[in-house]
Amino acid sequence: MSQHQSLKGGSSKIQAKRNVMKRFERIEVLKKQGRFKDGQRVFGLPKTKPE
């Protein structure tokens, strides 16, 4: 059985910019902006845009 084109992970394809970030990525962005401190709760984070 062959694999569908959309599931193949070719390195030659142009990678689209993701518009959804994982929690750890959001925390990294907030730390760079000075909006997150260590020990702060990780739930209910403010919205962030990928860099």
MITI-405446 format. One record per residue (C-alpha): x, y, z; residue number from 1; residue in one letter. Coordinates in steps of 0.25 Angstrom, whole numbers, always signed. Layout:
<seros>
<east=X	north=Y	up=Z	keti=NUM	guke=A>
...
</seros>
This chain:
<seros>
<east=+0	north=+0	up=+0	keti=1	guke=M>
<east=+6	north=+14	up=-4	keti=2	guke=S>
<east=+6	north=+26	up=+5	keti=3	guke=Q>
<east=-2	north=+38	up=+3	keti=4	guke=H>
<east=+5	north=+50	up=-3	keti=5	guke=Q>
<east=+1	north=+59	up=+9	keti=6	guke=S>
<east=+7	north=+49	up=+19	keti=7	guke=L>
<east=+21	north=+48	up=+13	keti=8	guke=K>
<east=+32	north=+56	up=+20	keti=9	guke=G>
<east=+40	north=+61	up=+8	keti=10	guke=G>
<east=+51	north=+70	up=+12	keti=11	guke=S>
<east=+50	north=+77	up=-2	keti=12	guke=S>
<east=+37	north=+83	up=+1	keti=13	guke=K>
<east=+35	north=+97	up=+6	keti=14	guke=I>
<east=+31	north=+97	up=+21	keti=15	guke=Q>
<east=+19	north=+105	up=+24	keti=16	guke=A>
<east=+20	north=+114	up=+36	keti=17	guke=K>
<east=+11	north=+108	up=+47	keti=18	guke=R>
<east=+1	north=+117	up=+54	keti=19	guke=N>
<east=-1	north=+108	up=+66	keti=20	guke=V>
<east=+10	north=+108	up=+76	keti=21	guke=M>
<east=+12	north=+97	up=+87	keti=22	guke=K>
<east=+12	north=+102	up=+102	keti=23	guke=R>
<east=+27	north=+101	up=+103	keti=24	guke=F>
<east=+29	north=+110	up=+91	keti=25	guke=E>
<east=+19	north=+120	up=+96	keti=26	guke=R>
<east=+26	north=+120	up=+109	keti=27	guke=I>
<east=+40	north=+123	up=+102	keti=28	guke=E>
<east=+34	north=+134	up=+94	keti=29	guke=V>
<east=+27	north=+140	up=+107	keti=30	guke=L>
<east=+41	north=+139	up=+115	keti=31	guke=K>
<east=+48	north=+147	up=+103	keti=32	guke=K>
<east=+37	north=+158	up=+104	keti=33	guke=Q>
<east=+38	north=+158	up=+120	keti=34	guke=G>
<east=+24	north=+154	up=+121	keti=35	guke=R>
<east=+26	north=+141	up=+128	keti=36	guke=F>
<east=+34	north=+138	up=+141	keti=37	guke=K>
<east=+39	north=+125	up=+147	keti=38	guke=D>
<east=+29	north=+118	up=+156	keti=39	guke=G>
<east=+17	north=+125	up=+149	keti=40	guke=Q>
<east=+5	north=+116	up=+145	keti=41	guke=R>
<east=+6	north=+110	up=+131	keti=42	guke=V>
<east=-9	north=+110	up=+129	keti=43	guke=F>
<east=-17	north=+122	up=+123	keti=44	guke=G>
<east=-5	north=+127	up=+116	keti=45	guke=L>
<east=-7	north=+140	up=+108	keti=46	guke=P>
<east=-7	north=+139	up=+93	keti=47	guke=K>
<east=+6	north=+140	up=+86	keti=48	guke=T>
<east=+10	north=+140	up=+71	keti=49	guke=K>
<east=+21	north=+131	up=+66	keti=50	guke=P>
<east=+34	north=+139	up=+62	keti=51	guke=E>
</seros>
